[in-house]
């Protein structure tokens, strides 16, 4: 159950990926139980894909799925190793 204090601490976080040739970009992370269907990104006229989420303070792991292929965030150098032996990106909400 989310308390009033937890709701007050939530922050808007925008995830963005420049991929003008992509047909679809999805966002998966521990904030959505790695379910990419929950957060499809929307493409703007410049070829940037974007989605905004409201998250509680914590550190989250995530990756993009570009046209079916898992991809790291090229502008975020914060990473950690995942259970598959590859890397995930990290974002901290404070």
N, C-alpha and C positions, 0 to 999 in steps of 0.2 A: 504494500500500500504506500502511495506517495504522500508525504506530509506536505503541509503548506510551506514549510521552510524549504524543502527540496524543490518544490515548484518555483519558489521565488529565486532560487539559485540557478535555475536552468538558463542556458545561454544559447543564442542562435549561432550555429557554426555553418559556414558555407564551404562546400566542397566543389572544386572546379578543376576541369581538365581540358586543355586545348587539344582537340582531336577533330579537325575539320572534315577529314575523310570518313570518320566513323559513322556507321548506321545506327548504333545504339551504344550507350554507356550506362552501366549500372554501378551502384555503390553497395558494397558488402562489408560488414564489419561486426565486431562483437556488440555494437549498439543495436543491431537489427538481427542478431543471432545468425549472421552470415547468410541472410536471405536477400539476394540481390533484387528480387521482385518488389521488395518493399520501398526501394529508393532508386527509381530510374532517374537519370539526369536529363535535363532539357537543354537542347542546343539553341544557342543564339546565332545571330547573323554573322558573327565573326568566327564561328567554328568552336567556340568555347561551350563546354557542357557544364551545367551547374545544378546543384541541389542544396537546399538549406534545411538543416535539422535543428531541433531544439534538444539540447543534451544537458544532463546534470554534470557537475564537476567530477572529472575522472580522467584517466588516460585510456584511450580506445585504440584498438588495432583496426585497420581497414585496408581495402584494395579496391581498385576499379576493375570492371569487366567490360572490355571494349570489344564489341562484335564477337562475344563469346570467349575471348582470351583474357585471363587474369593479368593485370598490369599494375605495377607500382606507380605511385604518384611521383612524377619526375621533378616536381618542385619542392618536395618534402624529403629532406635527408634523414629524418628521424625514423629509424626502423628497429625491428626486433625479429629474431628468428621464430618461425612458426613450427608447428608439429610435423610439417611436411618437408622440412629441411630447406625451405626457401624463406623469403623475407616478407613481412607485412610492414606497412607504414604505421606510425603512431601519431596521434593528435591528442593534446592535453587541453581540457576545458577547465578553466579555473574561475 
